[in-house]
Amino acid sequence: MSRILTLQDAVTEYGGNLSLPWIPLHLPGVDGTTGKEYDGKQPLSAALQDTHGHYVPYRTSNPSVEQQLQWFADYSTEFGGPGFNPGILTGRNSVNPDNALYVLDLDWCDHVPDVLSACNTTTVRTGHGFHLWFLGTAGAYATVRTLHLPDGTTCEFKGADALIVAPPGLHASGRVYEFEPRLGPDHLQRLPAFAFITEELQTSRGLTSRGDTLLRGKPLPFRSNGRLCLEQIWGRDLKAPDSNGPGEREVALYVLWQRGCTLRNDPEQVEKALYWKNETLKPPLKSAEVERIIHEGLEQDKAQNRHGPVGCRFTRDALPWVRCEDCPHGDAKITARFGVALKQGLSAPEWFVWSYTTKMGYKSDASTAKACNVDRRAVKSAREHLQELRLWADAEGRGDTNE
């Protein structure tokens, strides 16, 4: 959808498809009854009598479907009413807290700056400029009156508890608010995907405390069935790629998604968890990257998949910081190794050395001896025996190295 042509289309899209909290606003002009002049941005007090003329209650609770239908029936010109502008409360959404609307407000310009047009998100032509719409977690971002962009452009950021006029509202200048071609509501992008905006919000104190602590103390929102690796991924500050390596964000989110689904959780709930987790990353992945992770999780058995099926071994190899000692599924691996040890007649020191190096890796005989609390010569003997049995992780074998 590139444009919304009628008010009925608008309220159906905003209140129905997007579940955004909207209220009716006065049309611009002079009220024939009261003589007051409006610019088209004030709440329609006659429609808000149940809340004493205020829209504040709708910050914490979206208008009901019945209330929205009543507003349309009583005040739209289609049903003989005086008409109204649709207004959306930004930064709030009690129906779907993951999808609150945030808006960049550009005034007195005739085109969108390149740095913002590259976002390819929903864009509205206003009376004297543009609104760029984004989705984010409700309450995560505060309003910033002057936001500085990388190219020197300044704009206002409409955060939690602000109010905007939405298409097809009427501006005081006589211009109708309308979506730009091919940039309608179906192009909404998630705000955390654009680090140059969120970082500036943080600098300008537009990032609320909830945004900083989005998952702190919040349990994994789906069943892990005792798999501690999922809990560890959920609680970890995942690293982005840098000069030291490729990072761990993509593969960790892939494990979270794929394992969450194979444990027979509701895929929609697992997907929400994935987006919640992504919004805590610095910087977060773009929406398209998260969608690719989801697709690869669903298509994990196809040959062209980058990762493939996920199990305990895959997770440990891909995420070395995952600790399996207290996990019942990790213990199953240890039990299997113990069976092999009995079959091969391994001595106690050989079992300790094999179990430790399989899980933690091998650096040197000295460090392994210290970790396993055995003699260094016993480690050397165990390593050589395990190499003969082809049970050593490094099939070629290595002699002792200095630390």
C-alpha positions as CSV (number, residue, x, y, z in Angstrom):
1,M,0.0,0.0,0.0
2,S,1.6,3.3,-1.1
3,R,-1.3,5.7,-0.1
4,I,-4.4,5.6,2.1
5,L,-7.2,7.4,0.2
6,T,-10.1,7.4,2.7
7,L,-10.5,8.0,6.4
8,Q,-12.1,4.5,6.7
9,D,-9.0,3.0,5.1
10,A,-6.9,4.9,7.6
11,V,-8.6,3.9,10.8
12,T,-8.8,0.3,9.7
13,E,-5.0,0.3,9.0
14,Y,-4.0,2.1,12.1
15,G,-6.3,0.6,14.7
16,G,-6.8,-2.8,13.0
17,N,-3.8,-3.9,11.0
18,L,-1.1,-2.1,13.0
19,S,-2.9,-2.0,16.4
20,L,-1.7,1.6,17.0
21,P,-3.5,3.8,19.5
22,W,-5.2,6.6,17.6
23,I,-7.7,9.3,18.5
24,P,-9.8,11.8,16.5
25,L,-8.4,15.4,16.3
26,H,-10.1,18.7,15.4
27,L,-9.9,19.7,11.7
28,P,-8.0,22.9,11.2
29,G,-10.2,26.0,11.2
30,V,-12.6,27.9,13.5
31,D,-15.1,25.9,15.5
32,G,-18.5,27.4,14.7
33,T,-19.9,26.6,18.1
34,T,-17.1,27.7,20.4
35,G,-15.3,30.2,18.2
36,K,-11.9,28.5,19.0
37,E,-9.4,28.2,16.2
38,Y,-7.6,24.9,15.7
39,D,-4.6,23.9,13.6
40,G,-5.7,20.3,13.1
41,K,-3.5,18.8,15.9
42,Q,-5.7,19.2,19.0
43,P,-7.7,16.2,20.3
44,L,-11.4,16.4,19.4
45,S,-12.8,17.1,22.9
46,A,-16.4,16.2,22.0
47,A,-15.2,12.7,21.1
48,L,-13.3,12.3,24.4
49,Q,-16.1,13.0,26.8
50,D,-15.6,9.6,28.5
51,T,-12.1,10.6,29.4
52,H,-13.0,14.2,30.3
53,G,-11.6,15.6,27.0
54,H,-8.1,14.1,27.6
55,Y,-6.3,11.4,25.6
56,V,-3.8,10.6,28.4
57,P,-5.6,7.3,29.3
58,Y,-4.9,6.0,25.8
59,R,-1.2,6.1,26.5
60,T,-1.5,3.1,28.7
61,S,-4.5,1.4,27.1
62,N,-5.3,1.5,23.4
63,P,-8.9,2.6,22.5
64,S,-11.2,-0.5,22.2
65,V,-12.4,-1.6,18.8
66,E,-15.9,-0.5,19.8
67,Q,-14.7,2.9,20.8
68,Q,-12.9,3.3,17.4
69,L,-16.0,2.3,15.5
70,Q,-18.1,4.7,17.6
71,W,-15.7,7.6,16.8
72,F,-15.9,6.9,13.1
73,A,-19.7,6.6,13.1
74,D,-20.2,9.8,15.1
75,Y,-17.7,12.1,13.7
76,S,-16.7,11.1,10.1
77,T,-18.1,12.9,7.2
78,E,-19.0,9.6,5.7
79,F,-21.8,9.3,8.3
80,G,-22.7,13.0,8.3
81,G,-20.4,14.0,11.1
82,P,-18.2,17.2,11.2
83,G,-15.1,15.2,10.2
84,F,-11.8,14.8,12.0
85,N,-8.1,14.2,11.6
86,P,-6.7,10.9,12.7
87,G,-4.0,11.3,15.3
88,I,-1.6,8.6,16.5
89,L,0.0,8.4,19.9
90,T,3.7,7.7,19.4
91,G,5.8,5.5,21.6
92,R,2.8,3.6,23.0
93,N,1.0,0.4,22.2
94,S,-0.7,-1.7,24.8
95,V,-2.0,-4.2,22.3
96,N,1.4,-5.0,20.8
97,P,4.2,-3.4,22.9
98,D,6.8,-4.5,20.4
99,N,5.3,-2.3,17.7
100,A,4.9,1.3,18.9
101,L,5.3,4.1,16.4
102,Y,8.2,6.5,16.4
103,V,8.5,9.4,14.0
104,L,11.2,11.7,12.7
105,D,9.6,15.1,12.0
106,L,11.3,17.1,9.2
107,D,10.0,20.7,8.8
108,W,10.4,23.2,6.0
109,C,12.1,21.0,3.5
110,D,11.0,19.8,0.0
111,H,12.8,16.5,0.0
112,V,14.0,13.8,2.5
113,P,17.8,13.9,3.1
114,D,19.7,11.0,1.6
115,V,20.8,9.7,5.0
116,L,17.1,9.2,5.8
117,S,15.8,8.2,2.4
118,A,18.2,5.3,2.6
119,C,16.1,3.9,5.5
120,N,13.4,3.1,3.0
121,T,10.7,3.3,5.7
122,T,7.2,4.7,5.7
123,T,7.2,8.3,4.7
124,V,4.4,10.9,5.0
125,R,4.3,14.3,3.2
126,T,3.1,16.8,5.7
127,G,2.2,20.5,5.4
128,H,5.8,21.8,5.3
129,G,8.0,18.7,5.3
130,F,8.0,15.0,6.0
131,H,7.3,12.4,8.7
132,L,9.4,9.2,8.7
133,W,7.8,6.3,10.6
134,F,9.6,3.6,12.5
135,L,8.5,0.8,14.8
136,G,10.2,0.0,18.2
137,T,9.5,-1.2,21.7
138,A,6.8,0.9,23.5
139,G,8.3,3.3,26.0
140,A,11.9,2.8,24.8
141,Y,12.5,6.2,23.3
142,A,11.7,9.7,24.6
143,T,10.9,12.8,22.5
144,V,13.9,14.8,21.4
145,R,13.2,18.3,20.2
146,T,16.4,18.7,18.2
147,L,18.0,15.6,16.9
148,H,21.3,16.0,14.9
149,L,21.8,13.6,12.0
150,P,25.2,12.6,10.4
151,D,24.8,15.0,7.4
152,G,24.1,18.0,9.6
153,T,20.3,17.9,9.2
154,T,18.3,18.5,12.4
155,C,14.8,17.2,13.0
156,E,12.4,16.5,15.9
157,F,12.0,13.0,17.2
158,K,8.5,12.1,18.3
159,G,9.0,9.6,21.1
160,A,6.8,8.2,23.9
161,D,3.6,10.2,24.6
162,A,3.8,12.6,21.6
163,L,0.9,12.9,19.1
164,I,1.1,13.2,15.3
165,V,-1.4,13.8,12.5
166,A,-1.6,10.8,10.1
167,P,-2.9,10.5,6.6
168,P,-5.4,11.5,5.3
169,G,-5.4,14.4,7.8
170,L,-5.7,18.0,6.7
171,H,-2.9,20.4,7.5
172,A,-3.6,24.1,8.4
173,S,-1.9,25.0,5.1
174,G,-4.6,23.1,3.2
175,R,-2.3,20.3,2.2
176,V,-3.5,16.8,2.9
177,Y,-1.1,14.4,4.8
178,E,-0.4,11.6,2.4
179,F,2.1,8.7,2.1
180,E,4.9,9.0,-0.4
181,P,4.6,6.6,-3.4
182,R,5.8,3.1,-2.6
183,L,6.5,4.1,1.0
184,G,3.2,3.4,2.7
185,P,2.5,1.5,6.0
186,D,3.7,-1.7,4.5
187,H,7.3,-0.3,4.5
188,L,7.6,0.3,8.2
189,Q,11.2,-0.4,9.4
190,R,12.3,-1.1,13.0
191,L,14.1,1.8,14.5
192,P,16.9,-0.2,16.3
193,A,18.2,-1.2,12.8
194,F,19.5,2.3,12.3
195,A,22.3,2.9,14.7
196,F,23.0,6.4,13.6
197,I,19.5,7.4,14.9
198,T,19.5,5.4,18.1
199,E,23.1,6.4,19.1
200,E,22.1,10.1,18.7
201,L,19.0,9.5,20.7
202,Q,21.2,8.0,23.5
203,T,23.5,11.0,23.3
204,S,20.5,13.4,23.4
205,R,19.0,11.4,26.3
206,G,16.2,10.2,24.0
207,L,16.8,6.6,25.1
208,T,14.7,5.8,28.2
209,S,15.9,3.7,31.0
210,R,13.6,0.9,29.8
211,G,15.5,0.8,26.5
212,D,18.8,0.4,28.4
213,T,17.5,-2.5,30.5
214,L,15.0,-4.1,28.2
215,L,15.9,-7.6,29.1
216,R,17.5,-7.2,32.5
217,G,15.8,-9.6,34.9
218,K,13.4,-10.6,32.2
219,P,13.1,-14.4,31.8
220,L,13.3,-16.2,28.5
221,P,9.8,-15.8,27.1
222,F,9.5,-19.4,25.8
223,R,10.2,-22.9,27.1
224,S,13.8,-24.0,27.1
225,N,13.1,-27.5,28.5
226,G,16.2,-27.1,30.7
227,R,18.6,-26.2,27.8
228,L,20.9,-23.7,29.6
229,C,22.5,-22.6,26.4
230,L,19.3,-20.7,25.5
231,E,19.2,-19.0,28.9
232,Q,22.9,-18.0,28.5
233,I,22.3,-16.5,25.0
234,W,19.3,-14.6,26.3
235,G,21.2,-13.0,29.1
236,R,24.5,-12.3,27.2
237,D,25.6,-9.0,25.6
238,L,26.3,-10.5,22.2
239,K,29.4,-9.1,20.5
240,A,29.3,-7.4,17.1
241,P,32.0,-8.1,14.4
242,D,35.2,-6.2,15.0
243,S,39.0,-6.4,14.3
244,N,39.2,-9.4,16.7
245,G,36.7,-11.6,14.9
246,P,33.3,-12.0,13.1
247,G,31.2,-11.5,16.2
248,E,28.5,-13.8,17.6
249,R,25.2,-12.0,17.0
250,E,23.9,-13.9,14.0
251,V,24.8,-17.4,15.1
252,A,23.6,-16.9,18.6
253,L,20.2,-15.6,17.4
254,Y,20.1,-18.5,14.9
255,V,20.5,-21.0,17.8
256,L,17.9,-19.1,19.9
257,W,15.4,-19.2,17.0
258,Q,16.0,-22.7,15.8
259,R,16.2,-24.4,19.2
260,G,13.2,-22.4,20.4
261,C,11.1,-23.7,17.5
262,T,12.3,-27.3,17.7
263,L,11.3,-27.4,21.3
264,R,7.7,-27.0,20.1
265,N,7.2,-23.4,21.3
266,D,4.9,-21.0,19.4
267,P,7.0,-19.7,16.5
268,E,5.4,-16.3,16.9
269,Q,6.5,-16.1,20.5
270,V,10.0,-17.2,19.6
271,E,10.1,-14.6,16.8
272,K,9.1,-11.9,19.2
273,A,11.9,-13.0,21.6
274,L,14.4,-12.8,18.7
275,Y,13.4,-9.2,17.9
276,W,13.4,-8.3,21.6
277,K,16.9,-9.7,22.0
278,N,18.1,-8.0,18.8
279,E,16.9,-4.6,20.1
280,T,19.3,-4.9,23.0
281,L,22.3,-5.4,20.8
282,K,24.8,-2.6,20.1
283,P,24.4,-2.2,17.2
284,P,21.3,-4.4,16.4
285,L,21.0,-6.3,13.2
286,K,18.8,-4.9,10.5
287,S,15.3,-6.3,10.1
288,A,16.3,-8.0,6.9
289,E,19.1,-9.8,8.7
290,V,16.8,-11.0,11.4
291,E,14.4,-12.2,8.8
292,R,17.2,-14.1,7.1
293,I,18.1,-15.9,10.4
294,I,14.4,-16.9,10.8
295,H,14.3,-18.2,7.2
296,E,17.5,-20.2,7.7
297,G,16.2,-21.6,10.9
298,L,13.1,-22.9,9.1
299,E,15.1,-24.2,6.2
300,Q,17.9,-25.6,8.3
301,D,18.1,-29.0,6.5
302,K,18.7,-27.5,3.1
303,A,22.2,-27.9,1.7
304,Q,22.8,-24.2,0.9
305,N,22.0,-23.2,4.5
306,R,25.1,-21.5,6.1
307,H,24.6,-23.1,9.5
308,G,22.6,-26.3,9.2
309,P,20.9,-28.2,12.1
310,V,21.5,-27.0,15.6
311,G,22.5,-29.4,18.4
312,C,24.7,-29.3,21.5
313,R,27.9,-29.8,19.6
314,F,27.0,-27.1,17.1
315,T,26.2,-24.7,19.9
316,R,29.4,-25.4,21.8
317,D,31.6,-25.1,18.7
318,A,29.9,-21.9,17.5
319,L,29.7,-20.2,20.9
320,P,32.7,-21.4,23.0
321,W,31.5,-19.4,26.1
322,V,28.4,-21.6,26.5
323,R,28.8,-23.7,29.7
324,C,27.2,-27.1,29.7
325,E,28.3,-28.4,33.1
326,D,24.9,-28.0,34.9
327,C,22.7,-28.7,31.8
328,P,21.0,-32.0,31.8
329,H,21.5,-32.2,28.0
330,G,25.2,-31.5,28.4
331,D,25.4,-34.2,31.1
332,A,24.1,-36.6,28.5
333,K,27.2,-35.9,26.4
334,I,29.4,-36.6,29.4
335,T,27.6,-39.8,30.1
336,A,28.2,-40.9,26.5
337,R,31.9,-40.1,26.8
338,F,32.0,-42.1,30.1
339,G,30.7,-45.2,28.2
340,V,33.4,-44.8,25.6
341,A,36.0,-44.5,28.4
342,L,34.8,-47.8,30.0
343,K,34.8,-49.6,26.6
344,Q,38.4,-48.4,25.9
345,G,39.6,-49.2,29.4
346,L,40.8,-45.7,30.1
347,S,42.5,-45.0,33.4
348,A,41.1,-42.3,35.7
349,P,43.8,-39.7,34.7
350,E,43.1,-40.5,31.0
351,W,39.4,-40.0,31.6
352,F,39.9,-36.7,33.4
353,V,42.2,-35.4,30.6
354,W,40.0,-36.5,27.8
355,S,36.8,-35.1,29.4
356,Y,38.5,-31.7,30.1
357,T,40.2,-31.2,26.8
358,T,37.1,-32.3,24.8
359,K,35.1,-29.6,26.6
360,M,37.6,-26.8,27.2
361,G,40.3,-27.4,24.5
362,Y,44.0,-28.2,24.8
363,K,46.7,-25.6,25.3
364,S,49.5,-27.4,26.9
365,D,50.3,-30.4,29.1
366,A,51.1,-28.0,32.0
367,S,47.8,-26.1,31.9
368,T,45.8,-29.4,31.5
369,A,47.7,-31.0,34.4
370,K,46.8,-28.0,36.6
371,A,43.2,-28.0,35.6
372,C,42.7,-31.7,36.1
373,N,44.9,-31.8,39.3
374,V,47.1,-34.6,37.9
375,D,50.8,-34.9,37.3
376,R,52.2,-33.4,34.1
377,R,53.7,-36.7,33.0
378,A,50.3,-38.3,33.4
379,V,48.9,-35.8,31.0
380,K,51.6,-36.5,28.5
381,S,51.0,-40.2,28.8
382,A,47.2,-39.8,28.6
383,R,47.5,-37.6,25.5
384,E,49.7,-40.1,23.7
385,H,47.3,-43.0,24.5
386,L,44.3,-41.0,23.4
387,Q,46.0,-40.1,20.2
388,E,46.7,-43.8,19.5
389,L,43.0,-44.5,20.1
390,R,42.0,-41.6,17.9
391,L,40.0,-40.0,20.7
392,W,42.2,-36.9,20.9
393,A,40.5,-33.7,19.6
394,D,43.6,-32.9,17.6
395,A,44.1,-36.0,15.5
396,E,47.6,-35.0,14.5
397,G,48.6,-34.4,18.1
398,R,50.8,-31.8,19.5
399,G,53.6,-31.9,22.0
400,D,53.8,-29.7,25.0
401,T,53.9,-26.0,24.5
402,N,55.1,-23.3,26.7
403,E,52.6,-20.8,28.1
